[in-house]
Amino acid sequence: MQNIFKEVTSLPELPPNLPVIPDHMEPEFKSVTRKPIVPSEEEISVNKRSRSAKLRIIEKK
């Protein structure tokens, strides 16, 4: 899942010295969180199954 988010939020290969990125080459999504959000120690103590959860967020432009 992490690779899919990286693919849809990054720019494609662009020619060198391109002064402006054309609109059709802009990524369709923007990453909201830089790192995944993981449960706190308190949440893990209450809910053991949350230990492996990682929340990643992107938004459509």
mmJSON file of the N, C-alpha and C atoms, coordinates in Angstrom:
{"data_MODEL":{"atom_site":{
"group_PDB":["ATOM","ATOM","ATOM","ATOM","ATOM","ATOM","ATOM","ATOM","ATOM","ATOM","ATOM","ATOM","ATOM","ATOM","ATOM","ATOM","ATOM","ATOM","ATOM","ATOM","ATOM","ATOM","ATOM","ATOM","ATOM","ATOM","ATOM","ATOM","ATOM","ATOM","ATOM","ATOM","ATOM","ATOM","ATOM","ATOM","ATOM","ATOM","ATOM","ATOM","ATOM","ATOM","ATOM","ATOM","ATOM","ATOM","ATOM","ATOM","ATOM","ATOM","ATOM","ATOM","ATOM","ATOM","ATOM","ATOM","ATOM","ATOM","ATOM","ATOM","ATOM","ATOM","ATOM","ATOM","ATOM","ATOM","ATOM","ATOM","ATOM","ATOM","ATOM","ATOM","ATOM","ATOM","ATOM","ATOM","ATOM","ATOM","ATOM","ATOM","ATOM","ATOM","ATOM","ATOM","ATOM","ATOM","ATOM","ATOM","ATOM","ATOM","ATOM","ATOM","ATOM","ATOM","ATOM","ATOM","ATOM","ATOM","ATOM","ATOM","ATOM","ATOM","ATOM","ATOM","ATOM","ATOM","ATOM","ATOM","ATOM","ATOM","ATOM","ATOM","ATOM","ATOM","ATOM","ATOM","ATOM","ATOM","ATOM","ATOM","ATOM","ATOM","ATOM","ATOM","ATOM","ATOM","ATOM","ATOM","ATOM","ATOM","ATOM","ATOM","ATOM","ATOM","ATOM","ATOM","ATOM","ATOM","ATOM","ATOM","ATOM","ATOM","ATOM","ATOM","ATOM","ATOM","ATOM","ATOM","ATOM","ATOM","ATOM","ATOM","ATOM","ATOM","ATOM","ATOM","ATOM","ATOM","ATOM","ATOM","ATOM","ATOM","ATOM","ATOM","ATOM","ATOM","ATOM","ATOM","ATOM","ATOM","ATOM","ATOM","ATOM","ATOM","ATOM","ATOM","ATOM","ATOM","ATOM","ATOM","ATOM","ATOM","ATOM"],
"id":[1,2,3,4,5,6,7,8,9,10,11,12,13,14,15,16,17,18,19,20,21,22,23,24,25,26,27,28,29,30,31,32,33,34,35,36,37,38,39,40,41,42,43,44,45,46,47,48,49,50,51,52,53,54,55,56,57,58,59,60,61,62,63,64,65,66,67,68,69,70,71,72,73,74,75,76,77,78,79,80,81,82,83,84,85,86,87,88,89,90,91,92,93,94,95,96,97,98,99,100,101,102,103,104,105,106,107,108,109,110,111,112,113,114,115,116,117,118,119,120,121,122,123,124,125,126,127,128,129,130,131,132,133,134,135,136,137,138,139,140,141,142,143,144,145,146,147,148,149,150,151,152,153,154,155,156,157,158,159,160,161,162,163,164,165,166,167,168,169,170,171,172,173,174,175,176,177,178,179,180,181,182,183],
"type_symbol":["N","C","C","N","C","C","N","C","C","N","C","C","N","C","C","N","C","C","N","C","C","N","C","C","N","C","C","N","C","C","N","C","C","N","C","C","N","C","C","N","C","C","N","C","C","N","C","C","N","C","C","N","C","C","N","C","C","N","C","C","N","C","C","N","C","C","N","C","C","N","C","C","N","C","C","N","C","C","N","C","C","N","C","C","N","C","C","N","C","C","N","C","C","N","C","C","N","C","C","N","C","C","N","C","C","N","C","C","N","C","C","N","C","C","N","C","C","N","C","C","N","C","C","N","C","C","N","C","C","N","C","C","N","C","C","N","C","C","N","C","C","N","C","C","N","C","C","N","C","C","N","C","C","N","C","C","N","C","C","N","C","C","N","C","C","N","C","C","N","C","C","N","C","C","N","C","C","N","C","C","N","C","C"],
"label_atom_id":["N","CA","C","N","CA","C","N","CA","C","N","CA","C","N","CA","C","N","CA","C","N","CA","C","N","CA","C","N","CA","C","N","CA","C","N","CA","C","N","CA","C","N","CA","C","N","CA","C","N","CA","C","N","CA","C","N","CA","C","N","CA","C","N","CA","C","N","CA","C","N","CA","C","N","CA","C","N","CA","C","N","CA","C","N","CA","C","N","CA","C","N","CA","C","N","CA","C","N","CA","C","N","CA","C","N","CA","C","N","CA","C","N","CA","C","N","CA","C","N","CA","C","N","CA","C","N","CA","C","N","CA","C","N","CA","C","N","CA","C","N","CA","C","N","CA","C","N","CA","C","N","CA","C","N","CA","C","N","CA","C","N","CA","C","N","CA","C","N","CA","C","N","CA","C","N","CA","C","N","CA","C","N","CA","C","N","CA","C","N","CA","C","N","CA","C","N","CA","C","N","CA","C","N","CA","C","N","CA","C","N","CA","C"],
"label_alt_id":[null,null,null,null,null,null,null,null,null,null,null,null,null,null,null,null,null,null,null,null,null,null,null,null,null,null,null,null,null,null,null,null,null,null,null,null,null,null,null,null,null,null,null,null,null,null,null,null,null,null,null,null,null,null,null,null,null,null,null,null,null,null,null,null,null,null,null,null,null,null,null,null,null,null,null,null,null,null,null,null,null,null,null,null,null,null,null,null,null,null,null,null,null,null,null,null,null,null,null,null,null,null,null,null,null,null,null,null,null,null,null,null,null,null,null,null,null,null,null,null,null,null,null,null,null,null,null,null,null,null,null,null,null,null,null,null,null,null,null,null,null,null,null,null,null,null,null,null,null,null,null,null,null,null,null,null,null,null,null,null,null,null,null,null,null,null,null,null,null,null,null,null,null,null,null,null,null,null,null,null,null,null,null],
"label_comp_id":["MET","MET","MET","GLN","GLN","GLN","ASN","ASN","ASN","ILE","ILE","ILE","PHE","PHE","PHE","LYS","LYS","LYS","GLU","GLU","GLU","VAL","VAL","VAL","THR","THR","THR","SER","SER","SER","LEU","LEU","LEU","PRO","PRO","PRO","GLU","GLU","GLU","LEU","LEU","LEU","PRO","PRO","PRO","PRO","PRO","PRO","ASN","ASN","ASN","LEU","LEU","LEU","PRO","PRO","PRO","VAL","VAL","VAL","ILE","ILE","ILE","PRO","PRO","PRO","ASP","ASP","ASP","HIS","HIS","HIS","MET","MET","MET","GLU","GLU","GLU","PRO","PRO","PRO","GLU","GLU","GLU","PHE","PHE","PHE","LYS","LYS","LYS","SER","SER","SER","VAL","VAL","VAL","THR","THR","THR","ARG","ARG","ARG","LYS","LYS","LYS","PRO","PRO","PRO","ILE","ILE","ILE","VAL","VAL","VAL","PRO","PRO","PRO","SER","SER","SER","GLU","GLU","GLU","GLU","GLU","GLU","GLU","GLU","GLU","ILE","ILE","ILE","SER","SER","SER","VAL","VAL","VAL","ASN","ASN","ASN","LYS","LYS","LYS","ARG","ARG","ARG","SER","SER","SER","ARG","ARG","ARG","SER","SER","SER","ALA","ALA","ALA","LYS","LYS","LYS","LEU","LEU","LEU","ARG","ARG","ARG","ILE","ILE","ILE","ILE","ILE","ILE","GLU","GLU","GLU","LYS","LYS","LYS","LYS","LYS","LYS"],
"label_asym_id":["A","A","A","A","A","A","A","A","A","A","A","A","A","A","A","A","A","A","A","A","A","A","A","A","A","A","A","A","A","A","A","A","A","A","A","A","A","A","A","A","A","A","A","A","A","A","A","A","A","A","A","A","A","A","A","A","A","A","A","A","A","A","A","A","A","A","A","A","A","A","A","A","A","A","A","A","A","A","A","A","A","A","A","A","A","A","A","A","A","A","A","A","A","A","A","A","A","A","A","A","A","A","A","A","A","A","A","A","A","A","A","A","A","A","A","A","A","A","A","A","A","A","A","A","A","A","A","A","A","A","A","A","A","A","A","A","A","A","A","A","A","A","A","A","A","A","A","A","A","A","A","A","A","A","A","A","A","A","A","A","A","A","A","A","A","A","A","A","A","A","A","A","A","A","A","A","A","A","A","A","A","A","A"],
"label_entity_id":["1","1","1","1","1","1","1","1","1","1","1","1","1","1","1","1","1","1","1","1","1","1","1","1","1","1","1","1","1","1","1","1","1","1","1","1","1","1","1","1","1","1","1","1","1","1","1","1","1","1","1","1","1","1","1","1","1","1","1","1","1","1","1","1","1","1","1","1","1","1","1","1","1","1","1","1","1","1","1","1","1","1","1","1","1","1","1","1","1","1","1","1","1","1","1","1","1","1","1","1","1","1","1","1","1","1","1","1","1","1","1","1","1","1","1","1","1","1","1","1","1","1","1","1","1","1","1","1","1","1","1","1","1","1","1","1","1","1","1","1","1","1","1","1","1","1","1","1","1","1","1","1","1","1","1","1","1","1","1","1","1","1","1","1","1","1","1","1","1","1","1","1","1","1","1","1","1","1","1","1","1","1","1"],
"label_seq_id":[1,1,1,2,2,2,3,3,3,4,4,4,5,5,5,6,6,6,7,7,7,8,8,8,9,9,9,10,10,10,11,11,11,12,12,12,13,13,13,14,14,14,15,15,15,16,16,16,17,17,17,18,18,18,19,19,19,20,20,20,21,21,21,22,22,22,23,23,23,24,24,24,25,25,25,26,26,26,27,27,27,28,28,28,29,29,29,30,30,30,31,31,31,32,32,32,33,33,33,34,34,34,35,35,35,36,36,36,37,37,37,38,38,38,39,39,39,40,40,40,41,41,41,42,42,42,43,43,43,44,44,44,45,45,45,46,46,46,47,47,47,48,48,48,49,49,49,50,50,50,51,51,51,52,52,52,53,53,53,54,54,54,55,55,55,56,56,56,57,57,57,58,58,58,59,59,59,60,60,60,61,61,61],
"pdbx_PDB_ins_code":[null,null,null,null,null,null,null,null,null,null,null,null,null,null,null,null,null,null,null,null,null,null,null,null,null,null,null,null,null,null,null,null,null,null,null,null,null,null,null,null,null,null,null,null,null,null,null,null,null,null,null,null,null,null,null,null,null,null,null,null,null,null,null,null,null,null,null,null,null,null,null,null,null,null,null,null,null,null,null,null,null,null,null,null,null,null,null,null,null,null,null,null,null,null,null,null,null,null,null,null,null,null,null,null,null,null,null,null,null,null,null,null,null,null,null,null,null,null,null,null,null,null,null,null,null,null,null,null,null,null,null,null,null,null,null,null,null,null,null,null,null,null,null,null,null,null,null,null,null,null,null,null,null,null,null,null,null,null,null,null,null,null,null,null,null,null,null,null,null,null,null,null,null,null,null,null,null,null,null,null,null,null,null],
"Cartn_x":[0.829,0.0,0.873,1.938,2.811,3.352,3.719,4.252,3.206,1.969,0.894,0.722,0.726,0.593,1.757,2.951,4.125,4.011,3.52,3.374,2.377,1.226,0.185,0.425,1.377,1.641,2.941,3.723,4.999,4.893,5.815,5.866,6.456,6.036,6.647,8.037,8.749,10.045,9.839,10.572,10.437,11.73,11.63,12.845,13.67,14.986,15.818,15.561,15.752,15.608,14.195,13.211,11.826,11.427,11.146,10.89,9.56,8.525,7.209,6.67,6.042,5.447,4.073,3.839,2.524,1.423,0.213,-0.91,-1.203,-1.081,-1.394,-0.351,0.791,1.83,1.812,1.021,0.907,0.287,0.741,0.112,-1.342,-2.169,-3.599,-3.889,-2.961,-3.157,-2.024,-2.299,-1.308,-1.222,-0.021,0.174,-0.138,-0.961,-1.322,-0.361,-0.01,0.914,2.224,3.305,4.621,4.978,4.668,4.918,3.586,3.505,2.245,1.955,0.683,0.255,0.084,0.753,0.698,-0.028,-0.596,-1.332,-0.399,-0.93,-0.154,-0.058,0.819,0.963,-0.348,-1.06,-2.349,-3.364,-3.425,-4.349,-4.0,-2.713,-2.286,-2.656,-2.527,-2.875,-4.378,-5.196,-6.65,-7.067,-6.436,-6.802,-5.542,-5.255,-4.027,-3.897,-5.012,-4.961,-4.532,-4.547,-4.154,-2.64,-1.891,-0.427,0.16,-0.383,0.189,-0.439,-1.362,-2.063,-1.165,-1.243,-0.545,-1.493,-1.755,-2.674,-1.892,-2.137,-1.531,-2.663,-2.435,-3.507,-3.027,-3.839,-3.627,-4.966,-4.89,-6.123,-6.071,-7.232,-7.333,-7.31,-6.55,-6.437,-7.643],
"Cartn_y":[-1.198,0.0,1.26,1.233,2.395,2.789,1.818,2.113,2.737,2.319,2.887,4.366,4.71,6.109,6.931,6.392,7.11,7.348,6.357,6.484,7.564,7.612,8.562,9.978,10.171,11.505,12.116,11.351,11.88,12.304,13.144,13.628,12.558,12.512,11.581,12.09,11.302,11.734,12.979,14.026,15.283,15.593,16.288,16.681,17.646,17.607,18.534,19.989,20.886,22.333,22.745,22.029,22.396,23.49,24.718,25.819,25.698,25.149,25.05,23.65,23.086,21.757,21.918,21.294,21.396,20.773,21.309,20.844,19.36,18.873,17.461,16.512,17.039,16.205,16.275,17.17,17.29,16.018,15.566,14.382,14.662,13.646,13.795,13.85,13.325,13.27,13.974,14.414,15.075,14.325,14.078,13.378,14.329,13.885,14.706,14.439,13.181,12.822,12.351,12.795,12.404,10.987,10.659,9.331,8.713,7.393,6.776,7.076,7.198,7.414,6.04,5.825,4.531,4.711,3.644,3.766,4.061,4.751,5.064,3.826,3.89,2.784,2.549,3.629,3.518,2.759,3.107,2.421,0.936,0.635,-0.762,-1.55,-0.923,-1.623,-1.911,-1.023,-1.219,-2.182,-2.057,-2.839,-3.478,-4.703,-5.387,-5.5,-5.625,-5.786,-4.518,-3.381,-2.126,-1.984,-2.905,-2.82,-2.686,-3.384,-3.372,-2.329,-1.531,-0.561,0.623,1.048,2.24,3.007,4.261,5.084,6.036,5.939,6.856,7.62,8.913,9.756,10.491,10.425,11.261,11.926,13.057,13.711,14.019,13.985,14.282,15.784,16.238,17.685,18.21],
"Cartn_z":[0.0,0.0,0.0,0.725,0.815,-0.557,-1.38,-2.709,-3.613,-3.48,-4.295,-3.959,-2.688,-2.285,-2.811,-2.768,-3.269,-4.777,-5.504,-6.954,-7.342,-6.683,-7.081,-6.567,-5.636,-5.112,-5.636,-6.407,-6.899,-8.362,-8.766,-10.147,-11.059,-12.311,-13.266,-13.665,-14.437,-14.962,-15.819,-15.51,-16.252,-16.991,-18.11,-18.833,-17.973,-18.113,-17.335,-17.74,-16.797,-17.015,-17.401,-16.945,-17.225,-16.222,-16.707,-15.774,-15.019,-15.665,-15.047,-15.303,-14.299,-14.465,-15.108,-16.256,-16.914,-16.047,-16.166,-15.35,-15.545,-16.769,-17.022,-16.426,-15.987,-15.376,-13.854,-13.306,-11.847,-11.283,-10.106,-9.508,-9.133,-9.211,-8.932,-7.43,-6.623,-5.177,-4.455,-3.228,-2.396,-1.069,-0.598,0.657,1.819,2.764,3.921,5.071,5.281,6.352,5.756,6.326,5.837,6.284,7.521,8.074,8.466,8.512,8.938,10.406,10.723,12.107,12.737,13.864,14.548,15.883,16.42,17.687,18.865,19.849,21.049,21.94,22.922,23.876,24.629,24.921,25.62,24.76,23.472,22.558,22.446,22.371,22.266,23.518,24.69,25.935,26.017,25.446,25.445,24.331,23.167,21.988,21.401,21.737,21.32,19.799,19.085,17.637,16.913,17.584,16.939,16.807,17.397,17.417,16.008,15.039,13.69,12.764,13.265,12.41,12.057,10.79,10.309,9.403,9.726,8.961,8.065,6.757,5.791,5.12,4.853,4.31,3.065,2.003,0.823,0.493,-0.199,-0.613,-2.096,-2.71,-4.139,-4.33,-5.295,-5.552,-6.274],
"occupancy":[1.0,1.0,1.0,1.0,1.0,1.0,1.0,1.0,1.0,1.0,1.0,1.0,1.0,1.0,1.0,1.0,1.0,1.0,1.0,1.0,1.0,1.0,1.0,1.0,1.0,1.0,1.0,1.0,1.0,1.0,1.0,1.0,1.0,1.0,1.0,1.0,1.0,1.0,1.0,1.0,1.0,1.0,1.0,1.0,1.0,1.0,1.0,1.0,1.0,1.0,1.0,1.0,1.0,1.0,1.0,1.0,1.0,1.0,1.0,1.0,1.0,1.0,1.0,1.0,1.0,1.0,1.0,1.0,1.0,1.0,1.0,1.0,1.0,1.0,1.0,1.0,1.0,1.0,1.0,1.0,1.0,1.0,1.0,1.0,1.0,1.0,1.0,1.0,1.0,1.0,1.0,1.0,1.0,1.0,1.0,1.0,1.0,1.0,1.0,1.0,1.0,1.0,1.0,1.0,1.0,1.0,1.0,1.0,1.0,1.0,1.0,1.0,1.0,1.0,1.0,1.0,1.0,1.0,1.0,1.0,1.0,1.0,1.0,1.0,1.0,1.0,1.0,1.0,1.0,1.0,1.0,1.0,1.0,1.0,1.0,1.0,1.0,1.0,1.0,1.0,1.0,1.0,1.0,1.0,1.0,1.0,1.0,1.0,1.0,1.0,1.0,1.0,1.0,1.0,1.0,1.0,1.0,1.0,1.0,1.0,1.0,1.0,1.0,1.0,1.0,1.0,1.0,1.0,1.0,1.0,1.0,1.0,1.0,1.0,1.0,1.0,1.0,1.0,1.0,1.0,1.0,1.0,1.0],
"B_iso_or_equiv":[0.0,0.0,0.0,0.0,0.0,0.0,0.0,0.0,0.0,0.0,0.0,0.0,0.0,0.0,0.0,0.0,0.0,0.0,0.0,0.0,0.0,0.0,0.0,0.0,0.0,0.0,0.0,0.0,0.0,0.0,0.0,0.0,0.0,0.0,0.0,0.0,0.0,0.0,0.0,0.0,0.0,0.0,0.0,0.0,0.0,0.0,0.0,0.0,0.0,0.0,0.0,0.0,0.0,0.0,0.0,0.0,0.0,0.0,0.0,0.0,0.0,0.0,0.0,0.0,0.0,0.0,0.0,0.0,0.0,0.0,0.0,0.0,0.0,0.0,0.0,0.0,0.0,0.0,0.0,0.0,0.0,0.0,0.0,0.0,0.0,0.0,0.0,0.0,0.0,0.0,0.0,0.0,0.0,0.0,0.0,0.0,0.0,0.0,0.0,0.0,0.0,0.0,0.0,0.0,0.0,0.0,0.0,0.0,0.0,0.0,0.0,0.0,0.0,0.0,0.0,0.0,0.0,0.0,0.0,0.0,0.0,0.0,0.0,0.0,0.0,0.0,0.0,0.0,0.0,0.0,0.0,0.0,0.0,0.0,0.0,0.0,0.0,0.0,0.0,0.0,0.0,0.0,0.0,0.0,0.0,0.0,0.0,0.0,0.0,0.0,0.0,0.0,0.0,0.0,0.0,0.0,0.0,0.0,0.0,0.0,0.0,0.0,0.0,0.0,0.0,0.0,0.0,0.0,0.0,0.0,0.0,0.0,0.0,0.0,0.0,0.0,0.0,0.0,0.0,0.0,0.0,0.0,0.0],
"pdbx_formal_charge":[null,null,null,null,null,null,null,null,null,null,null,null,null,null,null,null,null,null,null,null,null,null,null,null,null,null,null,null,null,null,null,null,null,null,null,null,null,null,null,null,null,null,null,null,null,null,null,null,null,null,null,null,null,null,null,null,null,null,null,null,null,null,null,null,null,null,null,null,null,null,null,null,null,null,null,null,null,null,null,null,null,null,null,null,null,null,null,null,null,null,null,null,null,null,null,null,null,null,null,null,null,null,null,null,null,null,null,null,null,null,null,null,null,null,null,null,null,null,null,null,null,null,null,null,null,null,null,null,null,null,null,null,null,null,null,null,null,null,null,null,null,null,null,null,null,null,null,null,null,null,null,null,null,null,null,null,null,null,null,null,null,null,null,null,null,null,null,null,null,null,null,null,null,null,null,null,null,null,null,null,null,null,null],
"auth_seq_id":[1,1,1,2,2,2,3,3,3,4,4,4,5,5,5,6,6,6,7,7,7,8,8,8,9,9,9,10,10,10,11,11,11,12,12,12,13,13,13,14,14,14,15,15,15,16,16,16,17,17,17,18,18,18,19,19,19,20,20,20,21,21,21,22,22,22,23,23,23,24,24,24,25,25,25,26,26,26,27,27,27,28,28,28,29,29,29,30,30,30,31,31,31,32,32,32,33,33,33,34,34,34,35,35,35,36,36,36,37,37,37,38,38,38,39,39,39,40,40,40,41,41,41,42,42,42,43,43,43,44,44,44,45,45,45,46,46,46,47,47,47,48,48,48,49,49,49,50,50,50,51,51,51,52,52,52,53,53,53,54,54,54,55,55,55,56,56,56,57,57,57,58,58,58,59,59,59,60,60,60,61,61,61],
"auth_comp_id":["MET","MET","MET","GLN","GLN","GLN","ASN","ASN","ASN","ILE","ILE","ILE","PHE","PHE","PHE","LYS","LYS","LYS","GLU","GLU","GLU","VAL","VAL","VAL","THR","THR","THR","SER","SER","SER","LEU","LEU","LEU","PRO","PRO","PRO","GLU","GLU","GLU","LEU","LEU","LEU","PRO","PRO","PRO","PRO","PRO","PRO","ASN","ASN","ASN","LEU","LEU","LEU","PRO","PRO","PRO","VAL","VAL","VAL","ILE","ILE","ILE","PRO","PRO","PRO","ASP","ASP","ASP","HIS","HIS","HIS","MET","MET","MET","GLU","GLU","GLU","PRO","PRO","PRO","GLU","GLU","GLU","PHE","PHE","PHE","LYS","LYS","LYS","SER","SER","SER","VAL","VAL","VAL","THR","THR","THR","ARG","ARG","ARG","LYS","LYS","LYS","PRO","PRO","PRO","ILE","ILE","ILE","VAL","VAL","VAL","PRO","PRO","PRO","SER","SER","SER","GLU","GLU","GLU","GLU","GLU","GLU","GLU","GLU","GLU","ILE","ILE","ILE","SER","SER","SER","VAL","VAL","VAL","ASN","ASN","ASN","LYS","LYS","LYS","ARG","ARG","ARG","SER","SER","SER","ARG","ARG","ARG","SER","SER","SER","ALA","ALA","ALA","LYS","LYS","LYS","LEU","LEU","LEU","ARG","ARG","ARG","ILE","ILE","ILE","ILE","ILE","ILE","GLU","GLU","GLU","LYS","LYS","LYS","LYS","LYS","LYS"],
"auth_asym_id":["A","A","A","A","A","A","A","A","A","A","A","A","A","A","A","A","A","A","A","A","A","A","A","A","A","A","A","A","A","A","A","A","A","A","A","A","A","A","A","A","A","A","A","A","A","A","A","A","A","A","A","A","A","A","A","A","A","A","A","A","A","A","A","A","A","A","A","A","A","A","A","A","A","A","A","A","A","A","A","A","A","A","A","A","A","A","A","A","A","A","A","A","A","A","A","A","A","A","A","A","A","A","A","A","A","A","A","A","A","A","A","A","A","A","A","A","A","A","A","A","A","A","A","A","A","A","A","A","A","A","A","A","A","A","A","A","A","A","A","A","A","A","A","A","A","A","A","A","A","A","A","A","A","A","A","A","A","A","A","A","A","A","A","A","A","A","A","A","A","A","A","A","A","A","A","A","A","A","A","A","A","A","A"],
"auth_atom_id":["N","CA","C","N","CA","C","N","CA","C","N","CA","C","N","CA","C","N","CA","C","N","CA","C","N","CA","C","N","CA","C","N","CA","C","N","CA","C","N","CA","C","N","CA","C","N","CA","C","N","CA","C","N","CA","C","N","CA","C","N","CA","C","N","CA","C","N","CA","C","N","CA","C","N","CA","C","N","CA","C","N","CA","C","N","CA","C","N","CA","C","N","CA","C","N","CA","C","N","CA","C","N","CA","C","N","CA","C","N","CA","C","N","CA","C","N","CA","C","N","CA","C","N","CA","C","N","CA","C","N","CA","C","N","CA","C","N","CA","C","N","CA","C","N","CA","C","N","CA","C","N","CA","C","N","CA","C","N","CA","C","N","CA","C","N","CA","C","N","CA","C","N","CA","C","N","CA","C","N","CA","C","N","CA","C","N","CA","C","N","CA","C","N","CA","C","N","CA","C","N","CA","C","N","CA","C","N","CA","C","N","CA","C"],
"pdbx_PDB_model_num":[1,1,1,1,1,1,1,1,1,1,1,1,1,1,1,1,1,1,1,1,1,1,1,1,1,1,1,1,1,1,1,1,1,1,1,1,1,1,1,1,1,1,1,1,1,1,1,1,1,1,1,1,1,1,1,1,1,1,1,1,1,1,1,1,1,1,1,1,1,1,1,1,1,1,1,1,1,1,1,1,1,1,1,1,1,1,1,1,1,1,1,1,1,1,1,1,1,1,1,1,1,1,1,1,1,1,1,1,1,1,1,1,1,1,1,1,1,1,1,1,1,1,1,1,1,1,1,1,1,1,1,1,1,1,1,1,1,1,1,1,1,1,1,1,1,1,1,1,1,1,1,1,1,1,1,1,1,1,1,1,1,1,1,1,1,1,1,1,1,1,1,1,1,1,1,1,1,1,1,1,1,1,1]
}}}
